[in-house]
Amino acid sequence: MNAPAAERATAEEITALRMRVADLHRQIADAKEWRHALRITAGFKDSEAAGYVDRTGLEA
C-alpha cells in the first residue's frame, strides 16, 4: 500500500528538482548576459579613454 504514496512523493521530488535545475539554468544565462554587457561597457570605456571613439556630430 505504501508503494503508490512513495512513488508519488518521488515523482513530486523529481518535478521540484527539475524546476530548480531550470531556474539555475536561467540564472546562469542571466549572469552570462550581465558579464557580456559589462565587458562591452569596459571595452567601450577603454576605447573612449584611448581616443578611438569618434564623437563627431554626437554632441548637440
PyMOL Python script that loads the backbone (N, CA, C, O; Angstrom):
from pymol import cmd

cmd.read_pdbstr("""\
ATOM      1  N   MET A   1       0.799  -1.199   0.000  1.00  0.00           N
ATOM      2  CA  MET A   1       0.000   0.000   0.000  1.00  0.00           C
ATOM      3  C   MET A   1       0.845   1.268   0.000  1.00  0.00           C
ATOM      4  O   MET A   1       0.399   2.309  -0.482  1.00  0.00           O
ATOM      5  N   ASN A   2       2.025   1.191   0.521  1.00  0.00           N
ATOM      6  CA  ASN A   2       2.879   2.368   0.604  1.00  0.00           C
ATOM      7  C   ASN A   2       3.560   2.704  -0.718  1.00  0.00           C
ATOM      8  O   ASN A   2       4.022   3.829  -0.909  1.00  0.00           O
ATOM      9  N   ALA A   3       3.622   1.756  -1.613  1.00  0.00           N
ATOM     10  CA  ALA A   3       4.328   1.981  -2.871  1.00  0.00           C
ATOM     11  C   ALA A   3       3.745   3.154  -3.662  1.00  0.00           C
ATOM     12  O   ALA A   3       4.521   3.992  -4.121  1.00  0.00           O
ATOM     13  N   PRO A   4       2.434   3.265  -3.848  1.00  0.00           N
ATOM     14  CA  PRO A   4       1.914   4.396  -4.625  1.00  0.00           C
ATOM     15  C   PRO A   4       2.243   5.749  -3.987  1.00  0.00           C
ATOM     16  O   PRO A   4       2.571   6.704  -4.691  1.00  0.00           O
ATOM     17  N   ALA A   5       2.157   5.830  -2.673  1.00  0.00           N
ATOM     18  CA  ALA A   5       2.469   7.094  -1.999  1.00  0.00           C
ATOM     19  C   ALA A   5       3.956   7.430  -2.150  1.00  0.00           C
ATOM     20  O   ALA A   5       4.320   8.585  -2.370  1.00  0.00           O
ATOM     21  N   ALA A   6       4.799   6.420  -2.032  1.00  0.00           N
ATOM     22  CA  ALA A   6       6.234   6.632  -2.180  1.00  0.00           C
ATOM     23  C   ALA A   6       6.559   7.042  -3.611  1.00  0.00           C
ATOM     24  O   ALA A   6       7.383   7.930  -3.833  1.00  0.00           O
ATOM     25  N   GLU A   7       5.921   6.406  -4.572  1.00  0.00           N
ATOM     26  CA  GLU A   7       6.149   6.758  -5.976  1.00  0.00           C
ATOM     27  C   GLU A   7       5.682   8.187  -6.258  1.00  0.00           C
ATOM     28  O   GLU A   7       6.338   8.930  -6.989  1.00  0.00           O
ATOM     29  N   ARG A   8       4.554   8.561  -5.678  1.00  0.00           N
ATOM     30  CA  ARG A   8       4.032   9.910  -5.868  1.00  0.00           C
ATOM     31  C   ARG A   8       4.984  10.934  -5.254  1.00  0.00           C
ATOM     32  O   ARG A   8       5.250  11.973  -5.859  1.00  0.00           O
ATOM     33  N   ALA A   9       5.493  10.653  -4.067  1.00  0.00           N
ATOM     34  CA  ALA A   9       6.433  11.558  -3.409  1.00  0.00           C
ATOM     35  C   ALA A   9       7.719  11.677  -4.221  1.00  0.00           C
ATOM     36  O   ALA A   9       8.283  12.764  -4.349  1.00  0.00           O
ATOM     37  N   THR A  10       8.174  10.562  -4.763  1.00  0.00           N
ATOM     38  CA  THR A  10       9.378  10.583  -5.586  1.00  0.00           C
ATOM     39  C   THR A  10       9.149  11.405  -6.845  1.00  0.00           C
ATOM     40  O   THR A  10      10.005  12.198  -7.237  1.00  0.00           O
ATOM     41  N   ALA A  11       7.999  11.219  -7.478  1.00  0.00           N
ATOM     42  CA  ALA A  11       7.677  11.977  -8.688  1.00  0.00           C
ATOM     43  C   ALA A  11       7.593  13.473  -8.384  1.00  0.00           C
ATOM     44  O   ALA A  11       8.053  14.292  -9.180  1.00  0.00           O
ATOM     45  N   GLU A  12       7.015  13.833  -7.248  1.00  0.00           N
ATOM     46  CA  GLU A  12       6.934  15.239  -6.861  1.00  0.00           C
ATOM     47  C   GLU A  12       8.320  15.813  -6.606  1.00  0.00           C
ATOM     48  O   GLU A  12       8.600  16.955  -6.972  1.00  0.00           O
ATOM     49  N   GLU A  13       9.174  15.037  -5.987  1.00  0.00           N
ATOM     50  CA  GLU A  13      10.541  15.486  -5.718  1.00  0.00           C
ATOM     51  C   GLU A  13      11.309  15.678  -7.028  1.00  0.00           C
ATOM     52  O   GLU A  13      12.041  16.655  -7.187  1.00  0.00           O
ATOM     53  N   ILE A  14      11.141  14.759  -7.946  1.00  0.00           N
ATOM     54  CA  ILE A  14      11.799  14.884  -9.251  1.00  0.00           C
ATOM     55  C   ILE A  14      11.308  16.131  -9.971  1.00  0.00           C
ATOM     56  O   ILE A  14      12.104  16.855 -10.570  1.00  0.00           O
ATOM     57  N   THR A  15      10.016  16.386  -9.918  1.00  0.00           N
ATOM     58  CA  THR A  15       9.454  17.590 -10.546  1.00  0.00           C
ATOM     59  C   THR A  15      10.044  18.844  -9.913  1.00  0.00           C
ATOM     60  O   THR A  15      10.415  19.782 -10.617  1.00  0.00           O
ATOM     61  N   ALA A  16      10.129  18.861  -8.600  1.00  0.00           N
ATOM     62  CA  ALA A  16      10.694  20.017  -7.898  1.00  0.00           C
ATOM     63  C   ALA A  16      12.161  20.217  -8.279  1.00  0.00           C
ATOM     64  O   ALA A  16      12.602  21.348  -8.484  1.00  0.00           O
ATOM     65  N   LEU A  17      12.905  19.137  -8.371  1.00  0.00           N
ATOM     66  CA  LEU A  17      14.313  19.242  -8.740  1.00  0.00           C
ATOM     67  C   LEU A  17      14.482  19.718 -10.183  1.00  0.00           C
ATOM     68  O   LEU A  17      15.392  20.493 -10.475  1.00  0.00           O
ATOM     69  N   ARG A  18      13.622  19.265 -11.077  1.00  0.00           N
ATOM     70  CA  ARG A  18      13.683  19.725 -12.466  1.00  0.00           C
ATOM     71  C   ARG A  18      13.390  21.218 -12.552  1.00  0.00           C
ATOM     72  O   ARG A  18      14.021  21.933 -13.331  1.00  0.00           O
ATOM     73  N   MET A  19      12.440  21.687 -11.758  1.00  0.00           N
ATOM     74  CA  MET A  19      12.133  23.116 -11.730  1.00  0.00           C
ATOM     75  C   MET A  19      13.334  23.901 -11.199  1.00  0.00           C
ATOM     76  O   MET A  19      13.642  24.980 -11.704  1.00  0.00           O
ATOM     77  N   ARG A  20      14.006  23.367 -10.192  1.00  0.00           N
ATOM     78  CA  ARG A  20      15.187  24.022  -9.620  1.00  0.00           C
ATOM     79  C   ARG A  20      16.308  24.089 -10.653  1.00  0.00           C
ATOM     80  O   ARG A  20      16.973  25.116 -10.784  1.00  0.00           O
ATOM     81  N   VAL A  21      16.516  23.002 -11.382  1.00  0.00           N
ATOM     82  CA  VAL A  21      17.545  22.974 -12.422  1.00  0.00           C
ATOM     83  C   VAL A  21      17.241  24.015 -13.490  1.00  0.00           C
ATOM     84  O   VAL A  21      18.142  24.725 -13.937  1.00  0.00           O
ATOM     85  N   ALA A  22      15.982  24.112 -13.903  1.00  0.00           N
ATOM     86  CA  ALA A  22      15.584  25.109 -14.904  1.00  0.00           C
ATOM     87  C   ALA A  22      15.849  26.524 -14.380  1.00  0.00           C
ATOM     88  O   ALA A  22      16.316  27.385 -15.126  1.00  0.00           O
ATOM     89  N   ASP A  23      15.555  26.763 -13.114  1.00  0.00           N
ATOM     90  CA  ASP A  23      15.801  28.071 -12.506  1.00  0.00           C
ATOM     91  C   ASP A  23      17.302  28.378 -12.488  1.00  0.00           C
ATOM     92  O   ASP A  23      17.710  29.503 -12.776  1.00  0.00           O
ATOM     93  N   LEU A  24      18.106  27.395 -12.155  1.00  0.00           N
ATOM     94  CA  LEU A  24      19.554  27.601 -12.137  1.00  0.00           C
ATOM     95  C   LEU A  24      20.086  27.891 -13.538  1.00  0.00           C
ATOM     96  O   LEU A  24      20.985  28.715 -13.704  1.00  0.00           O
ATOM     97  N   HIS A  25      19.537  27.223 -14.537  1.00  0.00           N
ATOM     98  CA  HIS A  25      19.938  27.494 -15.922  1.00  0.00           C
ATOM     99  C   HIS A  25      19.591  28.933 -16.309  1.00  0.00           C
ATOM    100  O   HIS A  25      20.374  29.597 -16.989  1.00  0.00           O
ATOM    101  N   ARG A  26      18.427  29.415 -15.882  1.00  0.00           N
ATOM    102  CA  ARG A  26      18.053  30.811 -16.149  1.00  0.00           C
ATOM    103  C   ARG A  26      19.012  31.774 -15.460  1.00  0.00           C
ATOM    104  O   ARG A  26      19.404  32.787 -16.039  1.00  0.00           O
ATOM    105  N   GLN A  27      19.385  31.460 -14.233  1.00  0.00           N
ATOM    106  CA  GLN A  27      20.317  32.324 -13.503  1.00  0.00           C
ATOM    107  C   GLN A  27      21.685  32.375 -14.193  1.00  0.00           C
ATOM    108  O   GLN A  27      22.313  33.431 -14.267  1.00  0.00           O
ATOM    109  N   ILE A  28      22.131  31.235 -14.688  1.00  0.00           N
ATOM    110  CA  ILE A  28      23.405  31.184 -15.408  1.00  0.00           C
ATOM    111  C   ILE A  28      23.322  32.024 -16.676  1.00  0.00           C
ATOM    112  O   ILE A  28      24.244  32.779 -16.981  1.00  0.00           O
ATOM    113  N   ALA A  29      22.227  31.898 -17.412  1.00  0.00           N
ATOM    114  CA  ALA A  29      22.049  32.684 -18.639  1.00  0.00           C
ATOM    115  C   ALA A  29      22.039  34.183 -18.324  1.00  0.00           C
ATOM    116  O   ALA A  29      22.643  34.973 -19.049  1.00  0.00           O
ATOM    117  N   ASP A  30      21.362  34.569 -17.259  1.00  0.00           N
ATOM    118  CA  ASP A  30      21.329  35.985 -16.859  1.00  0.00           C
ATOM    119  C   ASP A  30      22.735  36.484 -16.501  1.00  0.00           C
ATOM    120  O   ASP A  30      23.121  37.589 -16.883  1.00  0.00           O
ATOM    121  N   ALA A  31      23.487  35.673 -15.774  1.00  0.00           N
ATOM    122  CA  ALA A  31      24.837  36.063 -15.383  1.00  0.00           C
ATOM    123  C   ALA A  31      25.728  36.219 -16.611  1.00  0.00           C
ATOM    124  O   ALA A  31      26.560  37.125 -16.666  1.00  0.00           O
ATOM    125  N   LYS A  32      25.555  35.336 -17.597  1.00  0.00           N
ATOM    126  CA  LYS A  32      26.344  35.444 -18.824  1.00  0.00           C
ATOM    127  C   LYS A  32      25.990  36.722 -19.577  1.00  0.00           C
ATOM    128  O   LYS A  32      26.875  37.375 -20.130  1.00  0.00           O
ATOM    129  N   GLU A  33      24.715  37.084 -19.606  1.00  0.00           N
ATOM    130  CA  GLU A  33      24.299  38.326 -20.265  1.00  0.00           C
ATOM    131  C   GLU A  33      24.922  39.540 -19.575  1.00  0.00           C
ATOM    132  O   GLU A  33      25.426  40.446 -20.239  1.00  0.00           O
ATOM    133  N   TRP A  34      24.885  39.555 -18.241  1.00  0.00           N
ATOM    134  CA  TRP A  34      25.480  40.660 -17.488  1.00  0.00           C
ATOM    135  C   TRP A  34      26.974  40.741 -17.755  1.00  0.00           C
ATOM    136  O   TRP A  34      27.512  41.828 -17.968  1.00  0.00           O
ATOM    137  N   ARG A  35      27.642  39.602 -17.744  1.00  0.00           N
ATOM    138  CA  ARG A  35      29.088  39.592 -17.988  1.00  0.00           C
ATOM    139  C   ARG A  35      29.383  40.159 -19.376  1.00  0.00           C
ATOM    140  O   ARG A  35      30.307  40.956 -19.541  1.00  0.00           O
ATOM    141  N   HIS A  36      28.605  39.753 -20.363  1.00  0.00           N
ATOM    142  CA  HIS A  36      28.796  40.251 -21.719  1.00  0.00           C
ATOM    143  C   HIS A  36      28.592  41.767 -21.774  1.00  0.00           C
ATOM    144  O   HIS A  36      29.397  42.480 -22.372  1.00  0.00           O
ATOM    145  N   ALA A  37      27.533  42.253 -21.161  1.00  0.00           N
ATOM    146  CA  ALA A  37      27.254  43.692 -21.149  1.00  0.00           C
ATOM    147  C   ALA A  37      28.374  44.463 -20.454  1.00  0.00           C
ATOM    148  O   ALA A  37      28.774  45.530 -20.920  1.00  0.00           O
ATOM    149  N   LEU A  38      28.877  43.935 -19.353  1.00  0.00           N
ATOM    150  CA  LEU A  38      29.954  44.611 -18.623  1.00  0.00           C
ATOM    151  C   LEU A  38      31.248  44.628 -19.435  1.00  0.00           C
ATOM    152  O   LEU A  38      31.989  45.611 -19.407  1.00  0.00           O
ATOM    153  N   ARG A  39      31.518  43.542 -20.158  1.00  0.00           N
ATOM    154  CA  ARG A  39      32.720  43.505 -20.980  1.00  0.00           C
ATOM    155  C   ARG A  39      32.619  44.504 -22.132  1.00  0.00           C
ATOM    156  O   ARG A  39      33.603  45.160 -22.475  1.00  0.00           O
ATOM    157  N   ILE A  40      31.434  44.621 -22.730  1.00  0.00           N
ATOM    158  CA  ILE A  40      31.242  45.594 -23.803  1.00  0.00           C
ATOM    159  C   ILE A  40      31.438  47.005 -23.262  1.00  0.00           C
ATOM    160  O   ILE A  40      32.110  47.830 -23.882  1.00  0.00           O
ATOM    161  N   THR A  41      30.850  47.273 -22.109  1.00  0.00           N
ATOM    162  CA  THR A  41      30.971  48.595 -21.495  1.00  0.00           C
ATOM    163  C   THR A  41      32.428  48.912 -21.177  1.00  0.00           C
ATOM    164  O   THR A  41      32.900  50.016 -21.447  1.00  0.00           O
ATOM    165  N   ALA A  42      33.130  47.957 -20.613  1.00  0.00           N
ATOM    166  CA  ALA A  42      34.542  48.176 -20.279  1.00  0.00           C
ATOM    167  C   ALA A  42      35.353  48.411 -21.546  1.00  0.00           C
ATOM    168  O   ALA A  42      36.223  49.281 -21.577  1.00  0.00           O
ATOM    169  N   GLY A  43      35.070  47.639 -22.589  1.00  0.00           N
ATOM    170  CA  GLY A  43      35.782  47.827 -23.848  1.00  0.00           C
ATOM    171  C   GLY A  43      35.512  49.197 -24.441  1.00  0.00           C
ATOM    172  O   GLY A  43      36.426  49.837 -24.962  1.00  0.00           O
ATOM    173  N   PHE A  44      34.289  49.648 -24.371  1.00  0.00           N
ATOM    174  CA  PHE A  44      33.944  50.969 -24.887  1.00  0.00           C
ATOM    175  C   PHE A  44      34.657  52.056 -24.088  1.00  0.00           C
ATOM    176  O   PHE A  44      35.202  53.000 -24.659  1.00  0.00           O
ATOM    177  N   LYS A  45      34.647  51.917 -22.777  1.00  0.00           N
ATOM    178  CA  LYS A  45      35.323  52.922 -21.942  1.00  0.00           C
ATOM    179  C   LYS A  45      36.817  52.958 -22.238  1.00  0.00           C
ATOM    180  O   LYS A  45      37.409  54.035 -22.300  1.00  0.00           O
ATOM    181  N   ASP A  46      37.433  51.794 -22.422  1.00  0.00           N
ATOM    182  CA  ASP A  46      38.860  51.748 -22.754  1.00  0.00           C
ATOM    183  C   ASP A  46      39.119  52.413 -24.104  1.00  0.00           C
ATOM    184  O   ASP A  46      40.081  53.166 -24.257  1.00  0.00           O
ATOM    185  N   SER A  47      38.265  52.135 -25.072  1.00  0.00           N
ATOM    186  CA  SER A  47      38.419  52.738 -26.402  1.00  0.00           C
ATOM    187  C   SER A  47      38.230  54.248 -26.337  1.00  0.00           C
ATOM    188  O   SER A  47      38.961  55.005 -26.976  1.00  0.00           O
ATOM    189  N   GLU A  48      37.237  54.680 -25.555  1.00  0.00           N
ATOM    190  CA  GLU A  48      36.987  56.110 -25.412  1.00  0.00           C
ATOM    191  C   GLU A  48      38.175  56.797 -24.740  1.00  0.00           C
ATOM    192  O   GLU A  48      38.599  57.872 -25.164  1.00  0.00           O
ATOM    193  N   ALA A  49      38.704  56.173 -23.695  1.00  0.00           N
ATOM    194  CA  ALA A  49      39.841  56.744 -22.982  1.00  0.00           C
ATOM    195  C   ALA A  49      41.075  56.838 -23.887  1.00  0.00           C
ATOM    196  O   ALA A  49      41.881  57.758 -23.744  1.00  0.00           O
ATOM    197  N   ALA A  50      41.219  55.902 -24.803  1.00  0.00           N
ATOM    198  CA  ALA A  50      42.356  55.913 -25.713  1.00  0.00           C
ATOM    199  C   ALA A  50      42.139  56.864 -26.883  1.00  0.00           C
ATOM    200  O   ALA A  50      43.054  57.106 -27.670  1.00  0.00           O
ATOM    201  N   GLY A  51      40.929  57.403 -26.995  1.00  0.00           N
ATOM    202  CA  GLY A  51      40.645  58.350 -28.054  1.00  0.00           C
ATOM    203  C   GLY A  51      40.164  57.720 -29.348  1.00  0.00           C
ATOM    204  O   GLY A  51      40.155  58.379 -30.387  1.00  0.00           O
ATOM    205  N   TYR A  52      39.767  56.465 -29.306  1.00  0.00           N
ATOM    206  CA  TYR A  52      39.330  55.769 -30.511  1.00  0.00           C
ATOM    207  C   TYR A  52      37.859  55.993 -30.844  1.00  0.00           C
ATOM    208  O   TYR A  52      37.416  55.655 -31.942  1.00  0.00           O
ATOM    209  N   VAL A  53      37.111  56.548 -29.926  1.00  0.00           N
ATOM    210  CA  VAL A  53      35.682  56.744 -30.153  1.00  0.00           C
ATOM    211  C   VAL A  53      35.479  58.115 -30.791  1.00  0.00           C
ATOM    212  O   VAL A  53      35.823  59.144 -30.208  1.00  0.00           O
ATOM    213  N   ASP A  54      34.923  58.112 -31.980  1.00  0.00           N
ATOM    214  CA  ASP A  54      34.676  59.357 -32.710  1.00  0.00           C
ATOM    215  C   ASP A  54      33.297  59.877 -32.324  1.00  0.00           C
ATOM    216  O   ASP A  54      32.280  59.245 -32.609  1.00  0.00           O
ATOM    217  N   ARG A  55      33.277  61.034 -31.675  1.00  0.00           N
ATOM    218  CA  ARG A  55      32.015  61.602 -31.240  1.00  0.00           C
ATOM    219  C   ARG A  55      31.587  62.770 -32.139  1.00  0.00           C
ATOM    220  O   ARG A  55      30.739  63.574 -31.753  1.00  0.00           O
ATOM    221  N   THR A  56      32.165  62.859 -33.315  1.00  0.00           N
ATOM    222  CA  THR A  56      31.840  63.927 -34.237  1.00  0.00           C
ATOM    223  C   THR A  56      30.346  63.925 -34.525  1.00  0.00           C
ATOM    224  O   THR A  56      29.790  62.915 -34.957  1.00  0.00           O
ATOM    225  N   GLY A  57      29.713  65.037 -34.288  1.00  0.00           N
ATOM    226  CA  GLY A  57      28.290  65.172 -34.574  1.00  0.00           C
ATOM    227  C   GLY A  57      27.379  64.625 -33.487  1.00  0.00           C
ATOM    228  O   GLY A  57      26.159  64.740 -33.604  1.00  0.00           O
ATOM    229  N   LEU A  58      27.929  64.038 -32.442  1.00  0.00           N
ATOM    230  CA  LEU A  58      27.091  63.480 -31.380  1.00  0.00           C
ATOM    231  C   LEU A  58      26.799  64.490 -30.278  1.00  0.00           C
ATOM    232  O   LEU A  58      25.768  64.397 -29.611  1.00  0.00           O
ATOM    233  N   GLU A  59      27.695  65.453 -30.080  1.00  0.00           N
ATOM    234  CA  GLU A  59      27.457  66.459 -29.056  1.00  0.00           C
ATOM    235  C   GLU A  59      26.543  67.544 -29.625  1.00  0.00           C
ATOM    236  O   GLU A  59      26.941  68.326 -30.488  1.00  0.00           O
ATOM    237  N   ALA A  60      25.357  67.568 -29.138  1.00  0.00           N
ATOM    238  CA  ALA A  60      24.420  68.588 -29.633  1.00  0.00           C
ATOM    239  C   ALA A  60      23.576  69.101 -28.477  1.00  0.00           C
ATOM    240  O   ALA A  60      22.722  69.966 -28.673  1.00  0.00           O
TER     241      ALA A  60
END
""", "prot")
cmd.dss("prot")
cmd.show_as("cartoon", "prot")
cmd.util.cbc("prot")
cmd.orient("prot")
